[in-house]
Structure formats: structure tokens, C-alpha cells
Amino acid sequence: MMYILFLTIALAFLTGCSQSGAQEPIVIDETGNTETIVQTIEIDSVWAGHPVGFSLLTHGERQYIAYYNANRNMVVGQRNLSDPEFQLHIMPATSRETHGGTSTVLGWDSHNSVTLGIDKENHIHLSGNMHVHPITYFKSSLPNDISTLEQEMEMVGTDEKRATYPKFMNDRNGELIFHYRDGSSGSGNEIYNTYNTETKSWSRLLDAPLTDGQGLMNAYQSQPTLMKDDWYHVYWVWRDTPDCETNHDLSYMKSPDLKNWFNAFGEPVELPATIENKSLIVDPVPPGGGIINLAARLVLDKDNNPVFIYHKYGDDGNLQLFVAQIEGKNWVSKQITDWDYRWEFSGRGSIVFEVSLRDFKPRNDGFYEFSYWHVKYGNGTILLDKNFDNVGKVLKPEPFGESLKTEGDFPGLQVRTTGDIGNPEQDEIRYMLKWETLAHNRDRPRPEPWPEPSQLYLYKLEK
């Protein structure tokens, strides 16, 4: 990767201090590292009245998408990577009563994302459009064929009537796993199922929920991620009520196999993980302390110890970034920003974020970098040394999605993008979906007029 180190700053870094005796901040310029669109596919017209998550999954030489069209119907698409367009299949509209039933027609709830998975025999799995509703789930009867998706009204048959946040993942052996929250915001458990390709059936991966709020709270949890130590890592915050202000206690654990779990110090964890297990708490941020759902990013240091960057309110009352790392048998944290802005978030429903945390990763030069977006300060990348002290910044090009302009002229339209859950780490080529919607509206209907449908695109990007 090419970058330029400003000469005077590089000299200050090498000597460790400036002429006045204080170390100068390091600035690394990587603004030349950009991406180019090498292929554009117009897919369909989609609903633009509010945002909801779409899905893109590249699997070998085939690609699958799931989204809501202009009529708010759930649609699935597929193509070979060599094909110039997608074959589309509109899912049948099923009815939903006020407090039950399943549906493939999108309402006004931005929680109702749609997601895809692929099992070891290349059968397609689809789930979505549920927020504290019965599981809405489909499976293809033939491999690689979206036209054979058929609805199944249950997976395991228990704890499936109040489901939210469906997510598929494949373990290191390619086995398909499905997880979701059973319950509601402020009162719920994380459930994990595993799929058997021989019996074509689901069963519980774990004898107990991974996390359990004990009727008092629920965990907003990251997806278990296989990292460079070949272990799965997961973190979460607890929330006491549907009010996002009541998030608290950044927590963490890890596993070699998704069944046996350990805290950061290698001690076994009895499942389900609860707030009572204090050894899992990274930072005991209190309710109202400035942490929100998944407002953290994780990296492993050179010794494979977990290190977090997250936000909470500092002593001055403003929202700040903090680093938490292990020293001995304790987590220690330190503030790494000095922002003059307080993001005061509260209330129910999908909110408009004023701070977004992005990549946290090691660099080839032994340093680390962390990227963010801030409503006042815009995009930025912080440079951290081996001790995770803030020593400067990295100048980067604007993230690709934010350089795109809206095509529609309806007031308030914003560009939406989603990455590829199948091949997210390709070095030179990646794929993404792009469309436009209005902002979140706390899951409430907007009065008419509504914007015209926007165009959904697939972009193939090359560095």
C-alpha cells in the first residue's frame, strides 16, 4: 500500500520529539488509495420511504441478493458473476396479524431487515421482516435456485414467537448457523440454531441461550467473529428498556468452537452469560453513560489479547472515544479523543446516528488505525501506537458510499449502501448494493407525500 509520510513529521517521529521537546503528531497520507466502479448493474426499483437492511451474498461464482421492492414486497435475486443481470423472484405475500403471524411485506419498521445464508449443499436460506414477531423463514428445495424457496413456519419450534435481528453465519467448517433475539428490547435472550444438511433440519447449537437478560434486560450483541487467533469473539452491551439511553456495561467473551466460552482471561464461562458475571464486563458504563448498541470495535494485539475502542461520555460530559485493553487480570481504559460535542441520544425506535464507528485494524508498520464518522467533525482516522495511544491521524479518501450523490430530488433522500456478507475481505475487488431512502423515523409512518421509488444498483469495485 502506497502512502506518503510528511518529512518534517517523520523526522519528529524518528527522534521522538520536536524542537520544543514535545512529540509531534504523526500524519500519514493515504488519500491516493481509491476504488473505481468497474461494473454497474441496475437491479430494481425499491421503496424509499424509510431505510431497512438489504442483503448481498457472494458465494463462489454465484451471487444472491434480498431486498424490498417499490411495492414493499420481499424480493430475492441470483446470478452467476459472469451474468449481466439478476434473475429476480418476488416472495409470496403472507398475512400478519397485529400481534402474530408472518409476512414478507414491509411496514414502517426499520428493524425489519432481510438476510441470506447458504448451507454446505448450496441450499439458500432466507429470513427477515420481523421485529418481536414469529420467525419468517424460507429454504430452497434445490441448491442454487431461489425459485424453489419455500416457507417453513418454524425452525426448532420453541422460543420463536418474538424474534428480532435474524442473522446467518457459517462456522469454520462451513456449517450454517442462525441466531436471533428472542424477546424484546430490554428483555430478551440470544438464541443459536445449527443446520443439519443430512436431516434437512435445525436444532439448538447451545443448550442454553448465549446471553440471558433474566427478564430485566437484553444483550445487543455482535456476531461471533473468527479472528486471527482462530477463536470466535463476541461483545455486547446490556439494555434495560426499549429506551436506547439505558444501554450499559460493555461486555466480551470468546470461544474456540461456539459451544465452550471463556472470558478475556481464559476462564470458562457458564452459559447463559448474564449481567451477574462481572468477569465479562470490559467497562461498567452506566445507563445514560453514552454507550449505544454495538458502539464498539475490536482488534487483537500482537499477543492476541482483545482491545476495544468504544464511545461514552467523558468527564467533561462530551461524547469521547476510549480504548480498553488488558493489564494483568483487569481491563483498563483511557480516553483518546478530546471532542467538543455531546451526542444526547434517548427514546425508542430506530434513531439517526450522530457518531458511527468503523474499521479498527492493525497496520503493516506495527501501528493501529481506527476510522469513524462524526456529525460535527466528519470522517476521520486515528493513528494508534503499539500501546494504543493516539499519536496522530491517517488522511484517507472519503469512504466510497459517502462520495455517491443522490439521484432523486425529494427533500431528505440519503444514499444507502450495504457490503457483501459472503466475501467481505477481498483485497482488490469487492461488491456493494446502493439505493436511496429518507432517514430513520423511529419506526413510525411518515405522512404523504412519499418519495418515488429509488434505483437499486450493484457496484463492482476495484482498487
C-alpha positions in Angstrom: 0.0 0.0 0.0 1.4 3.3 -1.0 1.5 6.3 1.3 3.5 9.4 1.9 4.9 10.4 5.3 5.3 14.1 5.6 9.1 14.7 6.0 9.1 17.0 9.0 6.7 14.9 10.9 8.6 11.7 10.0 11.8 13.3 11.4 9.9 14.2 14.6 8.7 10.6 14.9 12.2 9.2 14.4 13.7 11.4 17.1 10.7 11.1 19.4 10.3 14.8 20.0 10.0 18.2 18.3 12.4 21.1 18.9 10.4 22.2 21.9 10.7 18.7 23.4 7.1 17.6 22.8 6.3 14.8 20.4 4.6 16.0 17.2 1.5 14.2 16.0 2.1 11.8 13.1 0.2 12.3 9.9 0.1 9.6 7.2 -1.3 10.5 3.8 -3.1 7.6 2.0 -5.5 9.7 0.0 -4.3 8.1 -3.2 -5.8 4.7 -2.3 -9.2 4.9 -4.0 -11.7 2.5 -5.6 -13.2 2.5 -9.1 -16.5 1.2 -10.2 -15.8 -1.4 -12.9 -19.3 -2.8 -13.3 -22.8 -1.4 -12.6 -26.0 -3.5 -12.6 -29.4 -1.9 -12.4 -31.4 -4.4 -10.3 -34.9 -3.0 -9.5 -36.9 -0.1 -8.1 -37.1 -0.1 -4.3 -39.1 1.5 -1.5 -37.6 4.9 -0.5 -39.8 6.0 2.4 -37.5 4.7 5.1 -34.3 2.6 5.4 -34.2 -1.1 6.2 -31.3 -3.5 5.8 -30.8 -5.4 2.4 -28.6 -8.4 1.9 -25.8 -9.2 -0.6 -24.0 -12.6 -0.5 -21.4 -13.7 -3.0 -20.8 -17.5 -2.8 -18.1 -18.9 -5.1 -19.1 -17.8 -8.7 -22.7 -17.0 -7.8 -24.3 -14.0 -6.1 -27.5 -13.6 -4.2 -29.4 -10.5 -3.1 -32.5 -9.9 -0.9 -34.4 -6.6 -0.6 -37.8 -4.9 -0.6 -39.1 -3.6 -3.9 -41.1 -0.5 -4.7 -44.3 -2.2 -3.5 -42.5 -3.3 -0.3 -42.5 -6.9 -1.3 -39.6 -9.1 -0.3 -37.5 -10.0 -3.4 -34.7 -12.4 -3.8 -32.3 -12.4 -6.8 -29.4 -14.5 -8.1 -26.9 -14.5 -10.9 -23.6 -16.0 -12.0 -20.8 -13.5 -11.6 -20.5 -13.6 -15.4 -24.2 -12.6 -15.9 -25.0 -9.0 -16.7 -28.3 -9.1 -14.7 -30.1 -10.8 -11.8 -32.9 -13.3 -12.0 -35.5 -12.0 -9.6 -38.1 -13.8 -7.5 -40.9 -11.9 -5.6 -41.7 -13.8 -2.4 -45.4 -14.6 -1.8 -47.1 -12.1 0.5 -48.3 -13.7 3.7 -50.5 -12.0 6.2 -49.6 -10.8 9.6 -52.0 -10.1 12.5 -51.2 -7.2 14.8 -49.6 -9.5 17.4 -48.6 -12.5 15.4 -48.2 -14.2 12.1 -45.5 -13.8 9.4 -45.2 -11.5 6.4 -43.0 -10.7 3.5 -44.5 -7.2 3.1 -42.5 -4.4 4.7 -44.2 -2.0 7.1 -42.6 1.1 8.6 -40.2 -0.6 10.9 -36.5 -0.1 10.1 -35.6 -3.2 12.2 -37.2 -5.5 9.6 -34.0 -6.2 7.6 -33.8 -9.2 5.3 -30.8 -11.6 5.3 -29.5 -14.6 3.4 -27.5 -17.8 4.2 -26.0 -20.7 2.2 -25.6 -24.2 3.7 -22.9 -26.8 2.7 -25.0 -28.2 0.0 -25.7 -24.8 -1.5 -29.3 -24.5 -0.5 -30.4 -20.9 0.0 -31.9 -19.8 3.4 -33.8 -16.5 3.8 -35.2 -14.7 6.8 -36.4 -11.2 7.7 -39.2 -8.7 8.2 -39.7 -9.5 11.9 -39.4 -7.3 15.0 -40.7 -9.2 18.0 -42.7 -11.4 15.6 -42.8 -15.1 14.8 -39.8 -16.2 12.7 -40.2 -15.6 9.0 -38.0 -18.2 7.3 -37.6 -19.8 3.8 -35.4 -22.5 2.5 -34.8 -23.6 -1.1 -35.7 -27.2 -2.0 -33.0 -27.2 -4.7 -29.4 -25.9 -4.5 -28.6 -22.6 -6.1 -32.2 -21.9 -7.0 -34.1 -19.0 -5.5 -37.3 -20.0 -7.3 -37.6 -23.1 -5.0 -37.6 -21.1 -1.8 -40.4 -22.4 0.4 -41.7 -21.0 3.7 -41.2 -23.0 6.9 -43.3 -21.9 9.8 -40.8 -22.9 12.5 -37.1 -24.0 12.9 -36.8 -25.7 16.2 -40.3 -24.9 17.4 -39.7 -23.1 20.7 -38.8 -19.5 21.6 -39.7 -18.4 18.0 -42.8 -16.2 18.5 -40.9 -12.9 19.4 -37.9 -12.9 17.1 -35.8 -10.0 16.0 -32.3 -9.5 14.4 -32.1 -12.7 12.3 -28.6 -13.5 11.1 -27.0 -16.4 9.3 -23.3 -17.3 9.5 -21.1 -20.2 8.6 -18.6 -21.6 11.0 -15.0 -22.5 10.1 -16.3 -25.9 8.8 -19.0 -24.3 6.6 -21.9 -25.4 8.9 -24.8 -23.0 8.7 -25.8 -21.3 11.9 -28.8 -19.0 12.6 -29.1 -16.6 15.5 -31.7 -14.1 16.6 -33.0 -12.4 19.7 -36.0 -14.0 21.4 -37.9 -11.4 23.3 -37.9 -7.6 23.2 -35.7 -4.6 23.7 -34.9 -4.6 27.4 -36.0 -8.2 27.9 -34.6 -10.9 25.7 -32.1 -13.8 25.0 -29.7 -14.6 22.2 -30.7 -18.0 20.6 -28.4 -20.0 18.3 -29.5 -22.8 15.9 -27.4 -25.1 13.7 -28.5 -26.7 10.4 -28.0 -30.4 9.6 -27.7 -31.0 5.8 -28.4 -34.7 6.2 -31.7 -34.4 8.0 -32.5 -31.0 6.4 -33.5 -29.8 9.9 -32.5 -27.3 12.6 -31.5 -27.9 16.2 -30.2 -25.8 19.1 -26.5 -25.2 18.9 -26.4 -24.5 22.6 -28.4 -26.0 25.5 -28.9 -22.5 26.9 -29.1 -19.0 25.3 -25.8 -17.4 24.7 -26.9 -14.4 26.7 -29.9 -14.0 29.1 -31.2 -10.8 30.4 -33.2 -12.6 33.1 -36.3 -10.7 32.3 -34.6 -7.4 33.3 -32.6 -6.5 30.2 -31.3 -7.9 26.9 -27.9 -8.0 25.2 -27.3 -6.1 21.9 -24.6 -8.4 20.7 -22.1 -8.6 17.8 -22.0 -11.6 15.5 -19.3 -14.1 16.7 -16.3 -13.4 14.5 -13.4 -15.7 13.8 -10.2 -13.7 14.2 -6.5 -14.2 13.7 -6.1 -16.4 16.8 -8.7 -18.9 15.2 -11.1 -18.2 18.1 -14.6 -16.7 17.9 -15.1 -13.3 19.6 -18.3 -11.6 20.6 -19.1 -8.5 22.5 -22.3 -6.7 23.6 -23.9 -4.0 25.7 -26.9 -4.7 28.0 -30.1 -2.6 27.7 -32.7 -2.2 30.5 -35.7 -0.8 28.5 -36.6 0.0 24.9 -35.1 3.4 25.5 -31.6 3.5 23.9 -30.3 5.7 26.7 -30.4 2.6 29.0 -27.6 0.7 27.3 -24.8 -0.1 29.8 -21.8 -2.4 30.6 -19.7 -3.2 27.5 -19.0 -6.9 27.8 -17.0 -9.6 26.0 -16.2 -13.3 25.7 -14.6 -15.8 23.3 -14.8 -19.4 22.1 -12.8 -22.0 20.2 -15.9 -23.7 18.9 -19.0 -21.6 19.5 -20.0 -24.0 22.3 -17.4 -23.6 25.0 -17.0 -20.0 26.1 -14.3 -18.1 28.1 -13.7 -14.6 29.4 -10.8 -12.5 28.3 -8.6 -14.1 30.9 -9.1 -17.6 29.8 -11.6 -18.6 32.5 -14.6 -20.7 31.4 -18.0 -19.1 31.3 -21.1 -20.9 32.3 -23.9 -20.2 29.8 -26.1 -18.2 29.6 -23.9 -15.2 30.1 -25.7 -12.7 32.4 -25.0 -9.3 34.0 -24.1 -11.2 37.2 -20.9 -12.5 35.7 -18.7 -9.4 36.3 -15.6 -11.1 34.7 -17.2 -10.4 31.3 -17.5 -6.7 31.7 -15.0 -4.6 29.8 -16.1 -1.2 31.0 -19.0 -0.8 33.5 -20.5 2.1 31.6 -23.8 3.0 33.5 -27.2 3.6 31.9 -27.1 7.1 30.4 -23.3 6.9 30.2 -23.1 7.4 26.4 -22.8 3.9 25.0 -25.3 2.6 22.4 -25.9 -0.6 20.6 -22.7 -2.1 19.3 -20.8 1.2 19.8 -17.5 -0.6 20.0 -14.9 -2.1 17.7 -12.5 -5.0 18.5 -9.0 -5.8 17.4 -6.4 -8.4 18.7 -3.0 -7.1 19.7 0.3 -8.8 18.9 -0.3 -11.2 21.8 -3.9 -11.9 20.7 -5.4 -10.1 23.6 -8.6 -8.2 22.8 -8.5 -4.4 22.6 -11.7 -2.3 22.2 -12.4 1.2 21.0 -15.9 2.5 22.0 -17.7 5.7 22.9 -19.1 7.0 26.1 -19.3 10.4 27.9 -16.1 11.7 29.3 -15.6 13.7 32.5 -16.4 16.9 30.6 -19.8 15.5 29.6 -19.0 15.2 25.9 -19.0 12.0 23.9 -15.5 10.7 23.6 -13.7 7.6 22.2 -12.0 5.3 24.7 -9.6 2.4 24.4 -9.9 -0.6 26.7 -7.1 -3.2 27.0 -6.0 -5.9 29.4 -3.3 -5.3 32.0 -2.8 -8.4 34.2 -6.2 -9.6 35.3 -8.0 -6.3 34.7 -9.4 -4.2 31.9 -8.1 -0.6 31.9 -9.4 2.2 29.7 -8.2 5.6 28.6 -9.7 8.4 26.6 -8.2 9.0 23.2 -10.2 12.0 21.8 -11.0 15.5 23.0 -14.2 16.2 21.2 -16.2 19.3 22.0 -19.6 17.7 21.3 -22.2 15.8 23.3 -24.5 13.4 21.4 -27.6 13.2 23.5 -29.5 10.1 22.4 -32.6 8.6 24.0 -36.0 7.2 23.2 -37.4 4.2 21.3 -37.2 3.0 17.7 -34.6 3.4 15.0 -32.7 6.7 15.5 -30.4 8.8 13.4 -26.9 8.2 14.5 -24.6 11.2 15.0 -21.4 9.1 15.6 -20.5 5.9 13.7 -17.6 3.6 14.5 -15.9 1.9 11.5 -12.7 0.0 11.0 -10.3 -0.9 13.8 -7.3 -2.8 12.4 -3.5 -3.3 12.7 -1.1 -1.8 10.2 1.9 -3.2 8.5 4.1 -0.7 10.3 3.2 -2.0 13.8 0.7 0.8 14.4 -3.1 0.5 14.5 -5.8 2.7 12.9 -9.4 3.4 13.7 -11.9 5.1 11.5 -15.1 6.9 12.4 -17.7 9.4 11.2 -18.8 12.3 13.5 -21.7 14.7 12.8 -19.5 17.7 13.7 -16.1 16.5 12.6 -16.9 14.3 9.6 -14.8 11.3 8.6 -11.5 10.7 10.4 -8.9 8.0 11.1 -6.9 8.0 14.3 -3.4 6.5 14.4 -2.5 4.5 17.5 0.9 3.2 18.5 1.6 -0.2 19.9 0.4 0.9 23.3 -2.8 2.2 21.7 -2.1 5.8 22.5 -3.4 8.4 20.0 -0.3 9.6 18.1 -1.8 11.2 15.1 -4.1 10.6 12.1 -4.2 9.0 8.7 -5.5 11.0 5.8 -7.7 8.8 3.7 -10.1 9.3 0.8 -13.8 9.7 1.6 -15.4 6.3 2.1 -16.8 5.2 -1.2 -20.5 5.2 -0.3 -20.3 8.8 1.0 -18.9 10.1 -2.3 -22.0 9.0 -4.1 -24.7 11.6 -4.9 -28.4 11.1 -4.6 -30.2 10.8 -7.9 -33.7 11.7 -6.6 -34.7 15.2 -5.8 -37.2 14.5 -3.0 -36.1 16.5 0.1 -34.2 14.4 2.7 -33.2 11.5 0.4 -29.9 9.8 1.5 -27.6 7.2 -0.1 -27.8 3.7 1.4 -25.1 1.0 0.9 -24.5 -2.5 2.1 -21.5 -4.7 1.7 -21.0 -8.3 0.8 -21.5 -10.8 3.7 -20.1 -13.6 1.5 -16.7 -12.2 0.6 -16.2 -9.1 2.7 -12.4 -9.2 2.8 -11.3 -9.4 -0.8 -8.2 -7.3 -1.4 -8.7 -6.0 -4.9 -12.4 -6.5 -5.8 -15.5 -6.1 -3.7 -19.2 -5.7 -4.3 -21.8 -3.5 -2.7 -25.5 -2.5 -3.1 -26.6 1.1 -3.4 -30.0 2.8 -3.2 -31.7 5.9 -1.7 -34.2 6.4 1.1 -35.3 9.0 3.7 -33.8 8.9 7.2 -34.9 6.8 10.1 -38.2 8.0 11.7 -38.2 5.9 14.9 -40.2 3.2 13.0 -43.3 5.5 12.7 -45.2 6.0 9.4 -44.5 9.2 7.5 -47.4 11.3 6.2 -47.7 11.5 2.4 -46.3 12.6 0.0 -43.6 9.9 -0.1 -40.6 9.8 -2.4 -40.7 8.0 -5.7 -39.0 4.5 -5.6 -35.3 4.7 -6.0 -33.0 2.6 -8.2 -31.2 -0.4 -6.6 -27.7 -0.9 -8.0 -25.0 -3.5 -7.7 -21.5 -2.0 -7.9 -18.3 -4.0 -8.5 -15.4 -2.0 -7.1 -11.7 -2.4 -7.9 -8.7 -0.9 -6.1 
